[in-house]
């Protein structure tokens, strides 16, 4: 598995931050921005969690693809957040040797275990 250099990681982080700022600048004044941003943030957080699970499992995209019985390009698409269904999310994590739990809570409440529904 190819490990990114510190310089590559810094460049990627800078690019993602710039893209995020650009997107937010365009959207901030639009009605419904907050709801739109919240939806994007949830998708982004899920994508990051999947990527971190694969890295923690020390799997390449090709190795995970073999476990999932899908083309490697599909793993890349999944990690880029393209059309990821709940079932795909679960299958990806299981391929990495992980499971997950889901917390449901009222909109606007603090996101803590105390407010989560079982």
N, C-alpha and C positions, 0 to 999 in steps of 0.2 A: 504494500500500500504506500503510495507516494505521500509524504508528509509535506505540507506547505511550509515554506520558510516564513520567518517573522515578517519579512518585507511583503511577501505575497498576502499574508493574512491582514496586514495593515492596509494594503491597497484595496483588498476586498471590502474591509470594514469601511474605509473611506468612501468607496463607490456606493455601498449600500446606504450609508448615512446621507450622501448627497442625493441619491434617488429618493429617499424618504423625505428629505427636506423639500425637494422639488415638488413631489406629489402633494405634500401637506400645504405648501404655499398656494398651489392651484386650488385645492379643495377647501381651505379654511373658511372662505367667505360663502361657500355654497350652503344653502339650507340642507340640513341632514348630515352635515359633515361629521359631527360627533358619532352618530350611529354608523356611518360608513367607516370611519377610522377604527371604531371598536371592532367591527366585523373583520377588517383587514388585520388588525393586531392579533385577534384570535387565530386567524389562519397562519399568520407569520409565526406566532408562538408554537403552533402545532408543527409547522415545518421545521423549525429550529430543534424542537424536541426529537423529531424523527432523525434528523441528521446527527444529533448528539448521541442518540441510541446506537446508530450504526457505527459511529466512531468509537464509542465505549465498547462495543462488541468486537472491535478491531476487524471489521469486515470492509472489503472493497465493495464498490457498487456491483461489480461482476459477481462476487461471492454471494451477495444478498440476492441478486437477480436469480442466481442458480437455485437458492433456497426457496425463493418465491415462485420459481418456474415462469419467469417473465424475461423479456429482453432487457439487457443492461440499460438501454436508452429509456426504458420505462421507469427504472429506479431514479434516473436523473430527472425525469419529468415530475415524478412524485416529490422529490426533494426540492424542486422549484415551485411546488404548490399548484401544479397544473391539474385541475379536475380530480382532486383527491377526495374520494368518498370516505365515509366513516368506515366502511368495510375494508377499503384499501389501507387506511391508517392503521387499523387493527392488524391486518395481514403483514404490513411492513414491520410493525413493532414485534410481532411474533417471529418473523424471519430473523430479527436481530436478537431473539431470545428474551424479549421483554413483553410485559403485559401492561395494562394501564387501568386506571379507574376514572370515573367521570363524576364531577361534582356539579350539582344543579342548585342554583340559588336565585332568589328574586332579583330582577333587574334593579339596579341602583343600590343594592345592599352591599355591605362589605363582604368581600370574597374570603371568608374564613371558614374553617371547619365548623365553627359554631353555627353559621348560617346555612351551611350546606344541608341539602336534604338527602336522606338515605335512599 
